[in-house]
Amino acid sequence: MQFINQPDAENDEEWWDRFKELLDDQNDWPTQYTFKFIAPAKRTDDLKDVFGDHPIRVRESSKGNYKSVTAQIRMSSSEEVIAIYEEASRIEGVISL
């Protein structure tokens, strides 16, 4: 998975630590957190599985090659948010917004 504003960090753990700090600075847990991803159309079901039974919104691109996936989920901590991003990062071609 690729984050739009994520540099090609040599130390992935360092990047996640900074992201966790940012999440903790900007959120009071628990909170409603919005996840947004773009995925190749053929990977949409894999991305849906990341969210389990939580409701998601899926929109298809004009040519149908990609789909955007948005989910609003009540999260208890930055660790829970990061776990979702890490799981989504295992899916080929997924981009986080």
N, CA, C and O atoms as a GROMACS GRO file, in nm:
protein
  388
    1MET      N    1   0.085  -0.116   0.000
    1MET     CA    2   0.000   0.000   0.000
    1MET      C    3   0.090   0.122   0.000
    1MET      O    4   0.199   0.121   0.057
    2GLN      N    5   0.045   0.223  -0.061
    2GLN     CA    6   0.122   0.346  -0.070
    2GLN      C    7   0.038   0.460  -0.014
    2GLN      O    8  -0.079   0.476  -0.049
    3PHE      N    9   0.098   0.538   0.073
    3PHE     CA   10   0.031   0.657   0.124
    3PHE      C   11   0.065   0.771   0.032
    3PHE      O   12   0.179   0.783  -0.014
    4ILE      N   13  -0.032   0.856   0.003
    4ILE     CA   14  -0.011   0.968  -0.087
    4ILE      C   15   0.105   1.054  -0.041
    4ILE      O   16   0.188   1.093  -0.124
    5ASN      N   17   0.115   1.084   0.088
    5ASN     CA   18   0.219   1.173   0.137
    5ASN      C   19   0.334   1.100   0.204
    5ASN      O   20   0.417   1.163   0.270
    6GLN      N   21   0.341   0.969   0.188
    6GLN     CA   22   0.447   0.894   0.252
    6GLN      C   23   0.571   0.892   0.164
    6GLN      O   24   0.565   0.844   0.050
    7PRO      N   25   0.682   0.944   0.214
    7PRO     CA   26   0.805   0.933   0.137
    7PRO      C   27   0.852   0.789   0.137
    7PRO      O   28   0.808   0.710   0.220
    8ASP      N   29   0.940   0.754   0.048
    8ASP     CA   30   0.997   0.620   0.047
    8ASP      C   31   1.093   0.611   0.164
    8ASP      O   32   1.214   0.628   0.150
    9ALA      N   33   1.037   0.582   0.281
    9ALA     CA   34   1.116   0.580   0.403
    9ALA      C   35   1.203   0.455   0.407
    9ALA      O   36   1.156   0.344   0.380
   10GLU      N   37   1.329   0.475   0.441
   10GLU     CA   38   1.418   0.360   0.456
   10GLU      C   39   1.381   0.281   0.580
   10GLU      O   40   1.394   0.159   0.583
   11ASN      N   41   1.335   0.352   0.682
   11ASN     CA   42   1.298   0.286   0.807
   11ASN      C   43   1.147   0.292   0.823
   11ASN      O   44   1.093   0.390   0.873
   12ASP      N   45   1.080   0.186   0.780
   12ASP     CA   46   0.935   0.179   0.784
   12ASP      C   47   0.881   0.196   0.925
   12ASP      O   48   0.780   0.263   0.946
   13GLU      N   49   0.947   0.136   1.023
   13GLU     CA   50   0.903   0.145   1.162
   13GLU      C   51   0.906   0.290   1.210
   13GLU      O   52   0.817   0.333   1.283
   14GLU      N   53   1.005   0.363   1.170
   14GLU     CA   54   1.016   0.504   1.207
   14GLU      C   55   0.897   0.584   1.150
   14GLU      O   56   0.841   0.670   1.218
   15TRP      N   57   0.860   0.554   1.025
   15TRP     CA   58   0.747   0.622   0.962
   15TRP      C   59   0.618   0.594   1.039
   15TRP      O   60   0.541   0.686   1.065
   16TRP      N   61   0.594   0.467   1.076
   16TRP     CA   62   0.474   0.430   1.149
   16TRP      C   63   0.472   0.495   1.287
   16TRP      O   64   0.366   0.535   1.336
   17ASP      N   65   0.588   0.507   1.351
   17ASP     CA   66   0.595   0.574   1.481
   17ASP      C   67   0.553   0.720   1.470
   17ASP      O   68   0.479   0.771   1.554
   18ARG      N   69   0.601   0.788   1.366
   18ARG     CA   70   0.562   0.928   1.345
   18ARG      C   71   0.413   0.939   1.315
   18ARG      O   72   0.347   1.031   1.363
   19PHE      N   73   0.361   0.846   1.236
   19PHE     CA   74   0.218   0.845   1.205
   19PHE      C   75   0.135   0.824   1.332
   19PHE      O   76   0.032   0.889   1.350
   20LYS      N   77   0.179   0.733   1.419
   20LYS     CA   78   0.110   0.709   1.545
   20LYS      C   79   0.108   0.836   1.630
   20LYS      O   80   0.004   0.871   1.686
   21GLU      N   81   0.219   0.905   1.639
   21GLU     CA   82   0.225   1.030   1.714
   21GLU      C   83   0.126   1.133   1.657
   21GLU      O   84   0.056   1.200   1.732
   22LEU      N   85   0.122   1.143   1.526
   22LEU     CA   86   0.029   1.235   1.461
   22LEU      C   87  -0.116   1.199   1.492
   22LEU      O   88  -0.196   1.286   1.524
   23LEU      N   89  -0.148   1.070   1.483
   23LEU     CA   90  -0.284   1.026   1.516
   23LEU      C   91  -0.320   1.061   1.660
   23LEU      O   92  -0.429   1.110   1.687
   24ASP      N   93  -0.227   1.037   1.752
   24ASP     CA   94  -0.253   1.064   1.892
   24ASP      C   95  -0.264   1.214   1.920
   24ASP      O   96  -0.342   1.255   2.007
   25ASP      N   97  -0.189   1.294   1.848
   25ASP     CA   98  -0.196   1.440   1.866
   25ASP      C   99  -0.328   1.497   1.814
   25ASP      O  100  -0.380   1.594   1.870
   26GLN      N  101  -0.382   1.438   1.707
   26GLN     CA  102  -0.499   1.495   1.641
   26GLN      C  103  -0.632   1.431   1.679
   26GLN      O  104  -0.737   1.475   1.633
   27ASN      N  105  -0.629   1.328   1.761
   27ASN     CA  106  -0.753   1.257   1.796
   27ASN      C  107  -0.764   1.234   1.945
   27ASN      O  108  -0.663   1.213   2.013
   28ASP      N  109  -0.886   1.238   1.995
   28ASP     CA  110  -0.917   1.197   2.131
   28ASP      C  111  -0.986   1.062   2.122
   28ASP      O  112  -1.096   1.052   2.068
   29TRP      N  113  -0.921   0.960   2.173
   29TRP     CA  114  -0.972   0.823   2.161
   29TRP      C  115  -1.072   0.795   2.271
   29TRP      O  116  -1.055   0.843   2.383
   30PRO      N  117  -1.176   0.720   2.241
   30PRO     CA  118  -1.216   0.668   2.110
   30PRO      C  119  -1.273   0.778   2.022
   30PRO      O  120  -1.320   0.882   2.070
   31THR      N  121  -1.268   0.753   1.891
   31THR     CA  122  -1.320   0.850   1.796
   31THR      C  123  -1.366   0.780   1.668
   31THR      O  124  -1.328   0.666   1.640
   32GLN      N  125  -1.448   0.849   1.594
   32GLN     CA  126  -1.491   0.801   1.462
   32GLN      C  127  -1.379   0.837   1.364
   32GLN      O  128  -1.346   0.954   1.348
   33TYR      N  129  -1.319   0.737   1.300
   33TYR     CA  130  -1.207   0.759   1.210
   33TYR      C  131  -1.249   0.723   1.068
   33TYR      O  132  -1.314   0.622   1.045
   34THR      N  133  -1.210   0.807   0.972
   34THR     CA  134  -1.245   0.783   0.832
   34THR      C  135  -1.124   0.728   0.758
   34THR      O  136  -1.018   0.790   0.756
   35PHE      N  137  -1.142   0.612   0.698
   35PHE     CA  138  -1.040   0.549   0.614
   35PHE      C  139  -1.081   0.569   0.469
   35PHE      O  140  -1.199   0.555   0.434
   36LYS      N  141  -0.984   0.603   0.384
   36LYS     CA  142  -1.009   0.617   0.240
   36LYS      C  143  -0.897   0.549   0.164
   36LYS      O  144  -0.778   0.573   0.189
   37PHE      N  145  -0.937   0.463   0.071
   37PHE     CA  146  -0.841   0.390  -0.011
   37PHE      C  147  -0.885   0.392  -0.156
   37PHE      O  148  -1.003   0.409  -0.186
   38ILE      N  149  -0.790   0.373  -0.244
   38ILE     CA  150  -0.817   0.346  -0.384
   38ILE      C  151  -0.754   0.211  -0.413
   38ILE      O  152  -0.640   0.184  -0.375
   39ALA      N  153  -0.830   0.126  -0.481
   39ALA     CA  154  -0.780  -0.008  -0.510
   39ALA      C  155  -0.814  -0.046  -0.653
   39ALA      O  156  -0.914  -0.002  -0.707
   40PRO      N  157  -0.729  -0.129  -0.714
   40PRO     CA  158  -0.767  -0.185  -0.843
   40PRO      C  159  -0.900  -0.259  -0.826
   40PRO      O  160  -0.923  -0.323  -0.724
   41ALA      N  161  -0.985  -0.251  -0.924
   41ALA     CA  162  -1.118  -0.313  -0.915
   41ALA      C  163  -1.111  -0.459  -0.873
   41ALA      O  164  -1.195  -0.506  -0.796
   42LYS      N  165  -1.011  -0.531  -0.922
   42LYS     CA  166  -1.000  -0.674  -0.891
   42LYS      C  167  -0.957  -0.700  -0.746
   42LYS      O  168  -0.962  -0.815  -0.701
   43ARG      N  169  -0.915  -0.598  -0.673
   43ARG     CA  170  -0.871  -0.612  -0.533
   43ARG      C  171  -0.972  -0.556  -0.433
   43ARG      O  172  -0.946  -0.556  -0.312
   44THR      N  173  -1.085  -0.509  -0.482
   44THR     CA  174  -1.184  -0.446  -0.394
   44THR      C  175  -1.235  -0.542  -0.288
   44THR      O  176  -1.251  -0.503  -0.172
   45ASP      N  177  -1.262  -0.665  -0.323
   45ASP     CA  178  -1.312  -0.761  -0.224
   45ASP      C  179  -1.209  -0.785  -0.115
   45ASP      O  180  -1.245  -0.799   0.002
   46ASP      N  181  -1.082  -0.791  -0.151
   46ASP     CA  182  -0.976  -0.808  -0.051
   46ASP      C  183  -0.977  -0.690   0.046
   46ASP      O  184  -0.962  -0.708   0.167
   47LEU      N  185  -0.995  -0.570  -0.007
   47LEU     CA  186  -0.998  -0.450   0.077
   47LEU      C  187  -1.123  -0.448   0.164
   47LEU      O  188  -1.117  -0.406   0.280
   48LYS      N  189  -1.236  -0.492   0.110
   48LYS     CA  190  -1.359  -0.499   0.191
   48LYS      C  191  -1.339  -0.590   0.312
   48LYS      O  192  -1.390  -0.562   0.420
   49ASP      N  193  -1.266  -0.699   0.293
   49ASP     CA  194  -1.242  -0.794   0.401
   49ASP      C  195  -1.168  -0.731   0.519
   49ASP      O  196  -1.185  -0.773   0.633
   50VAL      N  197  -1.086  -0.630   0.492
   50VAL     CA  198  -1.013  -0.561   0.598
   50VAL      C  199  -1.109  -0.499   0.699
   50VAL      O  200  -1.078  -0.490   0.818
   51PHE      N  201  -1.226  -0.457   0.652
   51PHE     CA  202  -1.321  -0.387   0.737
   51PHE      C  203  -1.426  -0.479   0.799
   51PHE      O  204  -1.511  -0.433   0.875
   52GLY      N  205  -1.421  -0.606   0.768
   52GLY     CA  206  -1.513  -0.702   0.829
   52GLY      C  207  -1.658  -0.663   0.807
   52GLY      O  208  -1.700  -0.640   0.694
   53ASP      N  209  -1.734  -0.656   0.916
   53ASP     CA  210  -1.877  -0.625   0.909
   53ASP      C  211  -1.908  -0.476   0.911
   53ASP      O  212  -2.024  -0.436   0.905
   54HIS      N  213  -1.804  -0.392   0.919
   54HIS     CA  214  -1.828  -0.247   0.921
   54HIS      C  215  -1.878  -0.200   0.785
   54HIS      O  216  -1.830  -0.247   0.681
   55PRO      N  217  -1.974  -0.109   0.784
   55PRO     CA  218  -2.025  -0.058   0.656
   55PRO      C  219  -1.918   0.024   0.584
   55PRO      O  220  -1.842   0.099   0.645
   56ILE      N  221  -1.914   0.008   0.454
   56ILE     CA  222  -1.821   0.083   0.370
   56ILE      C  223  -1.896   0.140   0.251
   56ILE      O  224  -2.004   0.094   0.215
   57ARG      N  225  -1.837   0.241   0.190
   57ARG     CA  226  -1.893   0.298   0.067
   57ARG      C  227  -1.791   0.274  -0.043
   57ARG      O  228  -1.672   0.303  -0.027
   58VAL      N  229  -1.838   0.222  -0.155
   58VAL     CA  230  -1.752   0.192  -0.269
   58VAL      C  231  -1.800   0.271  -0.388
   58VAL      O  232  -1.919   0.271  -0.421
   59ARG      N  233  -1.707   0.339  -0.454
   59ARG     CA  234  -1.739   0.414  -0.576
   59ARG      C  235  -1.642   0.370  -0.685
   59ARG      O  236  -1.522   0.358  -0.662
   60GLU      N  237  -1.696   0.349  -0.802
   60GLU     CA  238  -1.617   0.304  -0.917
   60GLU      C  239  -1.562   0.423  -0.994
   60GLU      O  240  -1.629   0.526  -1.005
   61SER      N  241  -1.441   0.408  -1.047
   61SER     CA  242  -1.384   0.514  -1.131
   61SER      C  243  -1.458   0.519  -1.264
   61SER      O  244  -1.532   0.426  -1.298
   62SER      N  245  -1.438   0.625  -1.338
   62SER     CA  246  -1.512   0.643  -1.464
   62SER      C  247  -1.488   0.529  -1.563
   62SER      O  248  -1.579   0.492  -1.638
   63LYS      N  249  -1.369   0.474  -1.565
   63LYS     CA  250  -1.339   0.364  -1.657
   63LYS      C  251  -1.359   0.227  -1.592
   63LYS      O  252  -1.351   0.124  -1.660
   64GLY      N  253  -1.384   0.226  -1.462
   64GLY     CA  254  -1.409   0.100  -1.393
   64GLY      C  255  -1.285   0.023  -1.353
   64GLY      O  256  -1.295  -0.088  -1.302
   65ASN      N  257  -1.167   0.080  -1.375
   65ASN     CA  258  -1.044   0.010  -1.341
   65ASN      C  259  -1.011   0.014  -1.193
   65ASN      O  260  -0.945  -0.076  -1.140
   66TYR      N  261  -1.059   0.117  -1.126
   66TYR     CA  262  -1.031   0.137  -0.984
   66TYR      C  263  -1.161   0.164  -0.909
   66TYR      O  264  -1.262   0.203  -0.966
   67LYS      N  265  -1.154   0.141  -0.777
   67LYS     CA  266  -1.267   0.173  -0.691
   67LYS      C  267  -1.213   0.243  -0.567
   67LYS      O  268  -1.107   0.209  -0.515
   68SER      N  269  -1.289   0.342  -0.521
   68SER     CA  270  -1.254   0.406  -0.395
   68SER      C  271  -1.338   0.341  -0.286
   68SER      O  272  -1.455   0.310  -0.306
   69VAL      N  273  -1.275   0.320  -0.173
   69VAL     CA  274  -1.340   0.256  -0.059
   69VAL      C  275  -1.326   0.350   0.060
   69VAL      O  276  -1.216   0.390   0.097
   70THR      N  277  -1.439   0.384   0.120
   70THR     CA  278  -1.441   0.471   0.238
   70THR      C  279  -1.514   0.400   0.350
   70THR      O  280  -1.620   0.340   0.330
   71ALA      N  281  -1.456   0.408   0.470
   71ALA     CA  282  -1.519   0.348   0.587
   71ALA      C  283  -1.503   0.443   0.705
   71ALA      O  284  -1.396   0.500   0.725
   72GLN      N  285  -1.608   0.459   0.781
   72GLN     CA  286  -1.602   0.536   0.905
   72GLN      C  287  -1.626   0.438   1.019
   72GLN      O  288  -1.732   0.377   1.030
   73ILE      N  289  -1.524   0.424   1.103
   73ILE     CA  290  -1.528   0.324   1.208
   73ILE      C  291  -1.488   0.388   1.340
   73ILE      O  292  -1.397   0.470   1.345
   74ARG      N  293  -1.556   0.350   1.445
   74ARG     CA  294  -1.519   0.397   1.578
   74ARG      C  295  -1.394   0.321   1.622
   74ARG      O  296  -1.395   0.198   1.636
   75MET      N  297  -1.287   0.395   1.643
   75MET     CA  298  -1.158   0.336   1.680
   75MET      C  299  -1.125   0.375   1.824
   75MET      O  300  -1.154   0.487   1.867
   76SER      N  301  -1.064   0.284   1.897
   76SER     CA  302  -1.030   0.309   2.037
   76SER      C  303  -0.889   0.362   2.057
   76SER      O  304  -0.858   0.418   2.162
   77SER      N  305  -0.803   0.346   1.956
   77SER     CA  306  -0.664   0.388   1.972
   77SER      C  307  -0.595   0.402   1.837
   77SER      O  308  -0.644   0.354   1.735
   78SER      N  309  -0.482   0.468   1.839
   78SER     CA  310  -0.401   0.480   1.717
   78SER      C  311  -0.351   0.343   1.673
   78SER      O  312  -0.333   0.320   1.554
   79GLU      N  313  -0.329   0.254   1.767
   79GLU     CA  314  -0.283   0.118   1.732
   79GLU      C  315  -0.387   0.046   1.646
   79GLU      O  316  -0.351  -0.026   1.553
   80GLU      N  317  -0.516   0.066   1.678
   80GLU     CA  318  -0.622   0.003   1.598
   80GLU      C  319  -0.624   0.060   1.457
   80GLU      O  320  -0.643  -0.014   1.360
   81VAL      N  321  -0.605   0.190   1.444
   81VAL     CA  322  -0.603   0.254   1.313
   81VAL      C  323  -0.487   0.200   1.231
   81VAL      O  324  -0.503   0.164   1.115
   82ILE      N  325  -0.371   0.194   1.293
   82ILE     CA  326  -0.251   0.146   1.223
   82ILE      C  327  -0.267   0.000   1.181
   82ILE      O  328  -0.220  -0.039   1.075
   83ALA      N  329  -0.333  -0.080   1.263
   83ALA     CA  330  -0.356  -0.221   1.228
   83ALA      C  331  -0.436  -0.233   1.099
   83ALA      O  332  -0.408  -0.320   1.016
   84ILE      N  333  -0.536  -0.145   1.080
   84ILE     CA  334  -0.615  -0.145   0.957
   84ILE      C  335  -0.526  -0.109   0.838
   84ILE      O  336  -0.529  -0.176   0.735
   85TYR      N  337  -0.447  -0.002   0.854
   85TYR     CA  338  -0.358   0.039   0.745
   85TYR      C  339  -0.255  -0.069   0.712
   85TYR      O  340  -0.225  -0.092   0.595
   86GLU      N  341  -0.202  -0.135   0.813
   86GLU     CA  342  -0.104  -0.240   0.788
   86GLU      C  343  -0.166  -0.358   0.715
   86GLU      O  344  -0.103  -0.417   0.626
   87GLU      N  345  -0.288  -0.394   0.753
   87GLU     CA  346  -0.356  -0.505   0.684
   87GLU      C  347  -0.384  -0.467   0.538
   87GLU      O  348  -0.364  -0.548   0.448
   88ALA      N  349  -0.431  -0.346   0.517
   88ALA     CA  350  -0.458  -0.300   0.380
   88ALA      C  351  -0.330  -0.292   0.298
   88ALA      O  352  -0.334  -0.310   0.176
   89SER      N  353  -0.217  -0.266   0.363
   89SER     CA  354  -0.090  -0.251   0.291
   89SER      C  355  -0.044  -0.382   0.229
   89SER      O  356   0.043  -0.382   0.142
   90ARG      N  357  -0.099  -0.493   0.274
   90ARG     CA  358  -0.062  -0.623   0.218
   90ARG      C  359  -0.132  -0.653   0.085
   90ARG      O  360  -0.100  -0.750   0.018
   91ILE      N  361  -0.227  -0.567   0.049
   91ILE     CA  362  -0.305  -0.589  -0.073
   91ILE      C  363  -0.238  -0.513  -0.187
   91ILE      O  364  -0.217  -0.392  -0.179
   92GLU      N  365  -0.205  -0.585  -0.291
   92GLU     CA  366  -0.134  -0.527  -0.406
   92GLU      C  367  -0.213  -0.414  -0.472
   92GLU      O  368  -0.331  -0.429  -0.505
   93GLY      N  369  -0.145  -0.301  -0.491
   93GLY     CA  370  -0.203  -0.191  -0.567
   93GLY      C  371  -0.290  -0.095  -0.487
   93GLY      O  372  -0.342   0.000  -0.544
   94VAL      N  373  -0.306  -0.117  -0.357
   94VAL     CA  374  -0.391  -0.030  -0.274
   94VAL      C  375  -0.317   0.098  -0.242
   94VAL      O  376  -0.199   0.097  -0.207
   95ILE      N  377  -0.388   0.210  -0.253
   95ILE     CA  378  -0.333   0.341  -0.220
   95ILE      C  379  -0.420   0.400  -0.111
   95ILE      O  380  -0.543   0.402  -0.122
   96SER      N  381  -0.357   0.449  -0.005
   96SER     CA  382  -0.429   0.515   0.102
   96SER      C  383  -0.432   0.664   0.078
   96SER      O  384  -0.332   0.723   0.035
   97LEU      N  385  -0.546   0.725   0.106
   97LEU     CA  386  -0.557   0.870   0.091
   97LEU      C  387  -0.559   0.936   0.227
   97LEU      O  388  -0.568   1.059   0.236
   0.00000   0.00000   0.00000
